[in-house]
Amino acid sequence: MLYLIGLGLNESGLSKEGIEIIKKCPTIYLESYTVEFPYEIEELKLNKKIIKLKREEVESNKLIEKAKKEDVALLIYGSPLFATTHISLVLEAKKQKIKTKVIYSASIFDAIAETGLQLYKFGKILSMPQWTKDYQPKSFLDFFEQNESIGAHSLILIDIGLNFENALKQLEESFINFKGNKNGLKKILVCSRMGSKKAKIIYKNLKDLKKLQGKKILAPFCFIIPSKMHFLEKTFVERFS
């Protein structure tokens, strides 16, 4: 059996069901490449050896081959099936006749409801990769334009290793001369370490966000560009100004 267990958003987010399964599994893996953890893994206090896996190891046949011999648990920050990599893993396991079970927990998409924006008004989720000298993709703006066309809010997930200052700079540079940016990039939401004791939500324009010291915005964090807001959303969001 292969278990995909969500860790939630903080060191106490692991469910009772998840803990019981971990106790009985001889092998415990941790997917550690999709997010920067806001806590040390030791804080989970599982008293088990936890083996960290890189992307290529999760995408290989390693987990499935192991699950053919014994119960295996893969620990995943947030909710297990938020990333397409993990959905592919479940599909491959079923193809090879390996039983799977998913233990859900809170994800960033649950936590952003704390901004006051209505979840059903969010559109496609955007991802901002870390730029290099020769690789500066702006394709996420296509999804933003689609969201804007239907009045949907845009959640932008930030690539691991991309700090706040550089992410903000990339966002600003991406929108310069962007034809779909009809109303200009005005105030945006920054959500940092949601679900943890150091959770922070800020609603400001780019000029004011640039004044923030990096230590105030800790990873993991995300951006939200609100579209047309209901007056209740607007009232709630302004609390974070």
Beta strands, then each sheet from edge to edge (+ up, - down):
strand 1: 2-6
strand 2: 27-31
strand 3: 50-53
strand 4: 72-76
strand 5: 100-103
strand 6: 126-128
strand 7: 154-158
strand 8: 188-192
strand 9: 200-204
strand 10: 221-225
sheet 1: 3+ 2+ 4+ 1+ 5+
sheet 2: 6+ 7+ 10- 8+ 9-
end
